[in-house]
Amino acid sequence: MSQVHKVYPLQGGVHPPENKDQSNQTAIQTGPIPNELVLPLSQHIGAPSKVLVNVGQTVLKGELIASADGFVSANVHAPTSGVIKAIEERPIVHPSSMKATCIVLAPDQNETWIDRHPVSDYRTLSACALVEMIQLAGITGMGGAGFPTHVKYPKDSSKIDTLIINATECEPYITADDRLMRERAQSIVTGIEICQHILQVKDVFIGIEDNKPEAIQAMQEAVKNSLINNITVRIFPTKYPSGGEKQLIHILTGKEVPKGGLPNQIGIVCQNIGTVYAIYDAVMNDHPLISRITTVTGDAGGSLGNYEILMGTPIKALLSHVKWEANQAERVIIGGPMMGFTADNLSAPLIKNANCLLVPKKKELPKQNPANPCIRCGQCEQVCPAGLLPQQLHWYAKNDDLEKAKLENLADCIECGACSFVCPSHIPLVQFYRYAKGKIREEDKAHEESERAKGRFEARQARLDAEAAVKEAKRQARADKAALSAKAKTTGSAPDADLIAKARAKVAASKAPVAKTDTATLEANLKTALEKVEKTKARIEESKISEPDMAGALEIALGKFIDKANKAQVALDEAKAGSNSAQSFDPKTQPALNADAFECLDSLQAKANKAEEKLEKAKQRLADVKDSEPEKVDMLTTSLEKFAQKAKQAQEALQAFQAPKQEAQTTPVEAEPVLDLESIQLSYDQAKEKHEKAAVRLEHAKQEKPHLVEGLEKNVSAFLAKAEALKVQLDAALASDPEAKQKMKAAAQDKVAKAEKKLATMQQKLEDAKANNPDLIPAFEKSVATMQGKLDVALAQLNEDA
């Protein structure tokens, strides 16, 4: 079992001082039974558990006092016997010192157990029965987030081939798992055997860093006595944060967990060493998760070591038990120095994932220095185990640019603190990431609620519209039937009134809202409507001879059918105009009733022009940042590819519809006469700008996109013609108003003055940024360039008017 196995190097990572000798030199000790135990209903990821007891009720040790409220939830048991003192809001272990609903238990110090039923041989039980025992015991992940353990075991384990036991304990100071392996190795291996019996996996790997030689030896000896022969102890170099789930999986197997995915998607289940021991205790001893091993360490911690504490033990009770030096302690940290957080309220309880109380003195772990601006050194990027760009994430989180933070894979951050550890500017990077993650969760939740509300409103509105349409159809049918009956009495004939009433009802019912659908369905709807028009026309011709009294009613029905056909045509045109693909927009399939087809071309041309403009801007932006901001190149390259794809799709849609438009458009569209001088001037300026942009795109197309030249030449000609027509209108307006030219000149001068003022302001801000805030220099440089461009345009306009 001691042979060397292949391991894969950890990407990034750091080597902080370990400081594990302070607490791993003594055996595990029994913690205190405090005067009260505070048991939060949420000690895990997922839904809080549901209270099963009442205030004043007596409970026994191990008794269920709160049941899991859902699949992703966990049971809570009484850690000792006593009386339920209260069920109320209490401070809990959380970075924000928030309060939550807790069951407060007053121990009677008798430690009276409920009846238990230990299992003599787990192999006689099915996998489902074992998972149920784990679930009933309220076991959650003991090494980090507190994920309910039973959720990790799928009903169908055929796709799981590897079980990984995380015995890394890479966080400095913490030694709870180290001592657990030294003292209870055989029980841990039995727990591993139970997990293997559930999953029936091919390989079981126990991953341990090489800084725990005693634990390694104890586990290797225990594995030799195992009932199964596929357990392997794998040792690898010490490096933080090798204990992260995804990082450990890569180290031991070389596999990568998919982005946003879980280990079981690649055939792996990962369990912490403390969780495996809890599984052994639950199955073999019928012992629910009511206690855990917690490290007490730090120079001000008093009697340092590892203590088996009852769940819900207040922090101050454990610190008093170890005789901590309160006046010497800098602060109390829950967890280790890398991923832990300061406990502001010492009455908060220790829960299922509380593996360490760190009580350092000021010299041992001083408070972090004030943060300075980022100097773009890149050290955080080098040590990130998830391969992210921490400096970019910091910038986006700081400025609430959450969309860009998501694009930079903020969700993949494991909050290990390696980036903050190496940052020479002392920036609390992880705090920024946690803030951004929280904001994203809030926005996603608000969006989901908004979408649900929108769906409910639209469904209700559709129902009301449909009901109104049905009522209108029935009313119209009754009116038509009455009118035809009256006419029949007058003429003595008996027309088929029911037939006409049914036709009326169908036409009126068509007013009900129709859900958006694809072009194929819309084309089918149009075809059906046209067929009804032709059939009704034929019916009218027949009725003129055989049923003269029916002709008038059928004429009304024909008008309705034609109206319905026109609506179907408009819906089809709108659907095709909104498409980005040439395949879904074929003008050859357009029916004869399409009177507004040319409007579609204008829309497609605008989309194509906009897509080309975005593509050019993306190219220019990429060229600008290649030297100044190389870390943005990959992101901008991806954006450039997306813009290029959209521009290609827009051009394909335009070309697919251009041929019939060019054939039918024989006369240029004249500009509508505009009497307002300012409106003429604005339209003229816009036409000139469009002409100039089109000319630039044309020159670019001649070099790189010859297939677009013909269409762009027509655009240039069209914009030029429109500009010249507006110029004629402008000259005529100026000739009729002698004072107008002076007014225009004054307006142009005013525009130049405003542009010069804004440019001076931006230049001053740029100079201030260079002196005080280098991070803002690129943004102000861009603003200065933009304002300079606007000033140049204003000056050109002034010279032209002069």
SVG drawing of the C-alpha trace seen along z (x, -y; Angstrom):
<svg xmlns="http://www.w3.org/2000/svg" viewBox="-92 -88 99 98">
<polyline fill="none" stroke="black" stroke-width="0.4" points="0.0,0.0 3.0,-2.3 4.0,-2.2 4.2,-5.6 1.2,-6.4 0.9,-8.9 -0.5,-12.3 -1.1,-15.4 0.4,-18.8 -2.0,-21.4 -2.4,-24.5 -1.5,-27.6 -1.5,-27.4 0.6,-28.8 2.7,-27.7 1.5,-29.6 3.1,-28.8 1.5,-25.5 1.5,-26.1 0.1,-22.6 2.4,-21.6 0.6,-23.8 -2.4,-21.5 -1.5,-18.0 0.8,-16.9 -1.9,-15.7 -4.7,-13.2 -8.3,-14.1 -10.0,-15.4 -13.6,-15.5 -15.2,-19.0 -17.5,-20.5 -21.2,-20.1 -22.2,-23.8 -25.2,-25.2 -27.1,-25.5 -26.7,-24.2 -27.9,-26.4 -28.9,-24.3 -29.6,-26.3 -32.2,-24.7 -29.9,-25.4 -26.4,-23.8 -26.1,-22.8 -26.6,-23.8 -30.3,-23.6 -33.6,-24.0 -33.7,-24.5 -35.0,-21.6 -38.5,-21.6 -39.0,-21.8 -40.5,-18.7 -40.3,-19.7 -42.0,-22.3 -40.6,-24.6 -40.4,-22.7 -40.3,-19.3 -37.7,-16.8 -35.5,-15.1 -32.9,-12.3 -29.5,-12.2 -29.7,-11.4 -33.4,-12.2 -34.7,-13.8 -35.7,-17.4 -35.9,-18.8 -36.6,-16.9 -35.2,-17.6 -37.6,-19.7 -36.9,-18.5 -34.4,-16.3 -31.5,-18.8 -31.8,-19.3 -30.6,-17.5 -32.0,-16.2 -31.0,-17.8 -30.7,-15.6 -30.4,-16.4 -26.6,-16.3 -27.4,-15.4 -30.4,-14.8 -32.2,-17.8 -35.1,-20.2 -36.0,-22.4 -35.5,-25.9 -36.5,-28.1 -37.1,-28.1 -36.1,-31.6 -33.8,-33.8 -30.2,-33.6 -26.9,-34.7 -25.2,-32.0 -21.8,-31.4 -21.8,-33.5 -19.5,-36.3 -22.4,-38.8 -23.2,-37.8 -26.8,-37.2 -29.5,-35.6 -31.5,-32.5 -34.1,-30.2 -32.5,-27.9 -33.6,-25.3 -32.0,-26.0 -31.4,-23.0 -30.6,-23.1 -28.6,-19.9 -29.4,-17.9 -25.8,-16.5 -27.1,-12.9 -26.2,-12.0 -29.2,-9.7 -29.4,-8.0 -32.4,-7.0 -32.7,-3.3 -30.1,-2.5 -29.9,0.4 -26.3,0.9 -25.6,3.0 -23.3,5.9 -22.6,6.4 -23.3,3.6 -22.9,6.1 -26.3,7.5 -28.0,4.2 -28.8,2.9 -27.4,-0.3 -30.8,-2.0 -31.0,-1.1 -27.5,-2.4 -28.2,-5.7 -31.4,-6.0 -29.4,-5.5 -27.0,-8.2 -29.9,-10.5 -31.7,-9.8 -28.4,-10.4 -28.3,-14.0 -24.8,-13.6 -23.4,-16.6 -20.0,-17.4 -17.6,-17.9 -14.9,-19.7 -16.5,-22.8 -19.9,-23.8 -22.0,-21.3 -23.7,-19.6 -26.1,-16.9 -24.2,-13.6 -27.1,-11.4 -27.6,-13.7 -24.2,-12.6 -25.2,-9.0 -27.3,-8.6 -30.0,-6.0 -28.2,-4.6 -24.5,-4.3 -23.6,-2.4 -21.9,-5.5 -19.8,-6.1 -16.4,-4.3 -14.2,-6.2 -14.6,-7.1 -12.2,-9.8 -11.6,-10.3 -10.4,-13.8 -7.8,-13.6 -5.8,-16.6 -6.6,-19.2 -4.5,-21.7 -5.7,-24.8 -2.9,-26.0 -3.4,-25.5 -6.2,-22.9 -5.4,-19.3 -8.8,-17.7 -8.6,-15.2 -4.9,-14.5 -5.6,-13.4 -8.8,-11.6 -6.7,-9.5 -4.0,-8.8 -6.4,-7.6 -9.4,-6.1 -8.0,-4.8 -9.7,-1.4 -13.1,-3.0 -12.5,-5.3 -11.6,-2.4 -14.8,-0.7 -16.7,-3.8 -14.9,-3.8 -16.0,-0.1 -19.6,-1.1 -19.4,-3.9 -17.8,-1.4 -20.6,1.1 -23.2,-1.6 -21.5,-2.7 -19.7,0.6 -16.9,-1.5 -13.8,-0.2 -11.3,-2.4 -11.1,-4.1 -8.4,-6.7 -7.5,-8.3 -5.7,-11.6 -3.2,-12.8 -0.6,-15.5 2.9,-14.5 3.1,-16.7 1.1,-14.1 3.5,-11.1 1.8,-9.6 -1.6,-9.8 -0.3,-8.3 1.3,-5.4 -1.9,-4.8 -4.1,-4.8 -1.8,-2.5 -1.8,0.1 -5.6,-0.1 -6.0,0.4 -4.0,3.6 -6.7,5.0 -9.6,3.9 -12.2,6.3 -11.8,4.9 -8.6,4.7 -9.3,1.6 -8.4,-1.1 -5.3,-3.0 -3.5,-5.7 -2.2,-8.3 0.4,-10.8 1.2,-14.1 3.2,-17.3 1.8,-19.8 0.4,-22.8 -2.6,-25.0 -5.5,-24.6 -5.1,-21.0 -8.0,-20.1 -10.5,-21.8 -12.9,-19.1 -12.2,-19.9 -8.5,-20.4 -8.1,-17.1 -10.0,-15.2 -7.5,-16.6 -4.5,-15.8 -5.5,-12.1 -7.1,-11.4 -6.1,-14.1 -9.9,-14.7 -11.6,-18.1 -15.1,-18.6 -17.2,-20.4 -17.8,-24.1 -20.9,-24.5 -21.0,-20.7 -20.6,-18.1 -18.0,-15.3 -20.7,-12.6 -20.9,-13.8 -17.4,-12.4 -18.0,-9.2 -16.6,-10.4 -18.0,-10.8 -15.8,-12.7 -16.1,-12.5 -14.2,-14.2 -12.4,-12.0 -14.6,-13.3 -17.7,-12.6 -16.6,-9.0 -16.1,-8.5 -19.5,-9.9 -21.0,-7.4 -19.2,-4.6 -20.6,-5.9 -24.1,-6.2 -24.3,-2.7 -22.3,-0.6 -23.2,-2.4 -26.6,-4.0 -25.0,-7.3 -26.4,-10.4 -24.2,-13.4 -24.3,-15.2 -20.6,-15.8 -17.5,-16.5 -13.7,-17.0 -12.8,-20.7 -9.3,-22.2 -8.5,-24.9 -5.3,-26.6 -3.5,-30.0 -1.0,-31.5 -3.9,-32.9 -5.9,-29.7 -4.9,-28.3 -4.9,-24.5 -4.4,-23.9 -5.5,-20.6 -8.4,-18.9 -11.7,-18.5 -14.7,-16.4 -17.5,-18.9 -21.3,-18.6 -23.1,-20.4 -24.5,-23.7 -21.7,-24.4 -21.3,-28.2 -17.9,-29.5 -17.3,-31.2 -18.1,-27.9 -15.3,-26.0 -12.9,-28.9 -13.6,-29.0 -13.0,-25.3 -9.5,-25.6 -8.7,-28.7 -8.0,-31.1 -6.2,-34.4 -9.0,-36.8 -6.9,-39.9 -4.1,-38.7 -6.3,-37.5 -6.3,-39.6 -9.6,-38.1 -11.4,-34.7 -11.5,-33.1 -13.9,-30.3 -12.0,-28.1 -8.4,-28.6 -6.5,-31.8 -7.1,-31.4 -10.8,-30.7 -12.1,-31.4 -13.8,-34.6 -13.9,-36.6 -16.5,-35.6 -18.0,-38.9 -20.4,-37.2 -18.9,-34.6 -22.4,-33.3 -22.8,-31.9 -22.8,-28.1 -20.4,-25.7 -22.2,-23.5 -21.6,-20.5 -18.9,-22.0 -17.0,-24.0 -13.6,-22.4 -11.5,-25.0 -11.3,-27.9 -8.2,-30.0 -7.3,-32.4 -4.1,-34.2 -2.2,-37.0 -1.6,-40.3 2.0,-39.4 1.0,-36.0 -1.7,-37.0 -2.0,-40.8 -4.9,-42.5 -4.5,-43.1 -3.0,-46.4 -5.2,-49.0 -5.8,-48.1 -3.9,-50.0 -4.7,-50.3 -4.0,-47.2 -0.6,-47.5 -1.3,-44.8 1.5,-42.6 -0.2,-39.4 0.7,-37.3 -2.9,-36.6 -3.4,-35.1 -0.4,-32.8 -1.6,-31.3 -5.3,-30.9 -6.1,-27.2 -9.2,-27.6 -7.3,-29.4 -9.2,-32.6 -8.1,-36.3 -8.5,-37.6 -7.5,-41.2 -10.2,-41.4 -12.8,-39.9 -11.8,-42.4 -12.4,-45.3 -15.8,-44.0 -16.9,-43.3 -15.8,-46.7 -17.7,-48.4 -20.8,-46.2 -20.2,-45.0 -21.8,-41.6 -22.4,-40.5 -18.6,-40.7 -17.8,-39.0 -20.0,-36.1 -18.3,-36.0 -15.0,-35.8 -16.4,-32.6 -16.7,-34.2 -18.8,-31.2 -15.7,-28.9 -14.0,-30.8 -13.6,-28.6 -12.8,-31.5 -9.6,-29.9 -7.9,-33.2 -4.6,-32.4 -5.0,-35.6 -5.4,-37.8 -2.5,-36.0 0.0,-37.0 -1.5,-40.5 1.2,-43.1 -1.5,-45.8 -3.3,-44.0 -6.6,-44.0 -9.3,-41.8 -10.1,-40.1 -12.2,-37.3 -14.5,-39.7 -15.1,-41.4 -15.9,-38.1 -18.3,-37.1 -20.1,-40.4 -20.4,-40.0 -21.7,-36.4 -24.3,-37.6 -25.4,-40.4 -25.7,-37.9 -27.8,-35.5 -30.1,-38.4 -30.4,-39.5 -31.1,-36.0 -33.7,-35.4 -35.4,-38.8 -35.3,-37.9 -36.9,-34.5 -39.6,-36.0 -40.2,-38.6 -40.4,-36.0 -42.9,-34.0 -45.0,-37.1 -44.8,-37.9 -45.9,-34.4 -48.8,-34.5 -49.9,-37.9 -49.6,-36.8 -51.5,-33.6 -54.3,-35.5 -54.4,-38.1 -54.6,-35.4 -57.4,-33.6 -59.4,-36.8 -58.8,-37.8 -59.8,-34.3 -63.0,-34.4 -63.8,-37.9 -63.3,-36.6 -65.5,-33.7 -68.3,-35.9 -67.9,-38.3 -68.1,-35.4 -71.3,-34.1 -72.8,-37.5 -72.0,-38.2 -73.3,-34.8 -76.6,-35.4 -76.9,-38.8 -76.2,-37.4 -78.7,-34.6 -81.4,-37.1 -80.7,-39.3 -80.9,-36.5 -84.1,-35.2 -85.6,-38.6 -84.5,-38.8 -85.9,-35.4 -89.3,-36.3 -89.3,-39.4 -88.3,-37.6 -89.9,-34.3 -86.7,-32.3 -84.9,-30.1 -81.1,-30.7 -78.7,-28.5 -78.4,-30.9 -76.5,-28.3 -73.8,-28.1 -73.3,-31.9 -73.4,-32.0 -70.7,-29.4 -68.5,-31.3 -69.0,-34.5 -68.1,-32.7 -64.9,-31.3 -63.8,-34.8 -64.6,-36.4 -62.7,-33.7 -59.6,-34.5 -59.3,-37.7 -58.1,-35.6 -54.4,-36.0 -52.2,-33.4 -48.9,-32.3 -45.7,-33.2 -44.7,-30.4 -42.2,-29.6 -42.4,-30.7 -43.5,-27.3 -46.6,-27.4 -47.3,-31.0 -47.0,-30.1 -49.4,-27.3 -51.9,-29.7 -51.6,-32.1 -52.1,-29.3 -55.3,-28.2 -56.6,-31.8 -56.0,-32.3 -57.8,-29.0 -60.8,-30.2 -60.8,-33.5 -60.8,-31.7 -63.5,-29.2 -65.7,-32.0 -65.3,-33.9 -66.5,-30.7 -69.4,-30.3 -70.5,-33.9 -70.5,-33.3 -72.6,-30.2 -75.0,-31.9 -75.8,-34.7 -77.6,-32.2 -79.0,-29.5 -79.2,-31.5 -79.4,-35.2 -80.2,-35.9 -76.9,-34.3 -74.7,-36.6 -74.8,-39.6 -73.9,-37.5 -71.1,-35.7 -69.7,-39.1 -69.4,-40.0 -67.7,-36.7 -65.3,-37.2 -64.2,-40.6 -63.5,-38.9 -61.5,-36.1 -59.5,-38.7 -58.8,-40.6 -57.6,-37.4 -55.3,-36.6 -53.8,-40.0 -53.1,-39.6 -51.5,-36.2 -49.3,-37.9 -48.2,-40.6 -47.4,-38.1 -45.3,-36.1 -43.5,-39.2 -42.7,-40.3 -41.4,-36.8 -39.2,-36.7 -37.9,-40.2 -36.8,-39.3 -34.9,-36.3 -31.1,-36.3 -30.7,-33.5 -31.2,-33.4 -32.7,-29.9 -35.7,-31.1 -36.3,-34.1 -36.8,-33.1 -38.6,-35.8 -39.5,-33.4 -42.1,-31.8 -43.8,-35.1 -47.5,-35.0 -49.2,-37.5 -50.9,-39.5 -47.5,-40.8 -47.8,-44.5 -45.2,-45.6 -42.3,-43.4 -40.0,-46.3 -40.2,-47.4 -38.5,-44.1 -35.5,-44.9 -35.0,-48.2 -35.0,-46.4 -32.6,-43.8 -30.3,-46.5 -30.3,-48.4 -29.4,-45.2 -26.6,-44.4 -25.2,-47.9 -25.3,-47.8 -23.7,-44.3 -20.8,-45.5 -20.4,-48.6 -20.1,-46.5 -17.7,-44.2 -15.4,-47.1 -15.5,-48.6 -14.6,-45.2 -11.7,-44.9 -10.5,-48.4 -10.9,-47.6 -8.9,-44.4 -6.1,-46.2 -6.1,-48.9 -5.7,-46.4 -3.2,-44.0 -0.3,-46.1 -1.9,-48.0 -4.2,-45.3 -3.1,-41.9 -5.2,-40.2 -8.4,-41.3 -7.3,-39.8 -8.9,-36.4 -12.3,-37.9 -12.3,-40.4 -11.3,-37.8 -14.4,-35.7 -16.5,-38.8 -15.1,-39.5 -15.9,-36.0 -19.5,-36.5 -19.8,-39.9 -18.4,-38.4 -20.9,-35.5 -23.8,-38.0 -22.6,-40.2 -22.3,-37.2 -25.9,-36.1 -27.2,-39.6 -25.6,-39.8 -26.9,-36.4 -30.5,-37.5 -30.1,-40.7 -28.8,-39.0 -31.6,-36.5 -34.2,-39.2 -32.3,-41.8 -33.0,-40.4 -36.8,-40.9 -36.4,-44.3 -33.9,-45.5 -36.2,-44.3 -39.3,-46.1 -37.7,-49.3 -37.5,-51.4 -37.9,-54.9 -36.0,-56.5 -37.9,-57.4 -38.2,-61.1 -37.6,-62.7 -40.8,-64.0 -40.9,-67.8 -40.0,-69.2 -40.8,-72.8 -38.8,-73.1 -35.3,-74.4 -33.7,-72.7 -35.3,-69.3 -33.9,-69.8 -30.5,-70.5 -30.6,-67.5 -31.7,-65.2 -29.0,-66.5 -26.3,-66.0 -27.5,-62.4 -27.6,-61.7 -24.1,-62.9 -22.9,-60.8 -24.6,-57.7 -23.0,-58.4 -19.5,-58.8 -19.9,-55.6 -21.2,-53.7 -18.2,-55.0 -15.8,-53.7 -17.5,-50.3 -17.3,-50.2 -13.6,-50.8 -13.1,-48.2 -15.3,-45.7 -13.2,-46.3 -10.2,-45.0 -11.6,-42.2 -15.3,-41.4 -15.7,-41.7 -19.1,-40.0 -20.5,-42.9 -19.3,-45.6 -22.3,-45.8 -24.8,-46.2 -22.6,-48.8 -22.2,-50.8 -26.0,-51.1 -26.1,-52.2 -23.5,-54.9 -25.5,-56.1 -28.8,-56.1 -27.4,-58.0 -25.7,-60.5 -28.9,-61.1 -30.8,-61.6 -28.2,-64.0 -28.3,-66.0 -32.1,-66.2 -32.0,-67.5 -29.3,-70.0 -31.6,-71.4 -34.4,-71.7 -31.9,-73.3 -30.7,-75.9 -34.3,-76.7 -35.2,-77.2 -32.2,-79.4 -33.1,-81.5 -36.6,-82.1 -35.3,-83.2 -32.5,-85.8 -31.9,-85.4 -31.7,-81.7 -28.1,-81.4 -27.0,-83.6 -29.1,-81.5 -27.5,-78.3 -24.0,-79.8 -24.8,-80.8 -26.0,-77.3 -22.9,-75.8 -20.7,-78.1 -22.6,-77.1 -22.1,-73.4 -18.3,-74.0 -18.1,-75.9 -19.9,-73.1 -17.7,-70.4 -14.5,-72.4 -15.7,-72.7 -16.5,-69.0 -13.1,-68.1 -11.3,-70.3 -13.2,-68.6 -12.3,-65.1 -8.6,-66.1 -8.5,-67.4 -10.0,-64.2 -7.5,-62.2 -4.6,-64.2 -6.1,-63.6 -6.3,-59.8 -2.7,-59.7 -1.7,-61.2 -4.1,-59.5 -5.9,-56.5 -4.1,-54.7 -6.9,-52.1 -9.2,-54.8 -6.7,-56.0 -8.0,-53.8 -11.6,-54.9 -10.7,-58.6 -8.4,-58.3 -11.4,-56.8 -13.6,-59.6 -11.1,-62.3 -10.8,-60.6 -14.6,-60.6 -15.0,-64.2 -12.2,-65.2 -14.1,-63.5 -17.3,-65.4 -15.4,-68.7 -13.9,-68.0 -17.4,-67.3 -18.7,-70.5 -15.8,-72.6 -16.4,-71.0 -20.1,-72.0 -19.2,-75.6 -16.8,-75.9 -19.4,-74.6 -22.0,-77.0 -19.5,-79.9"/>
</svg>
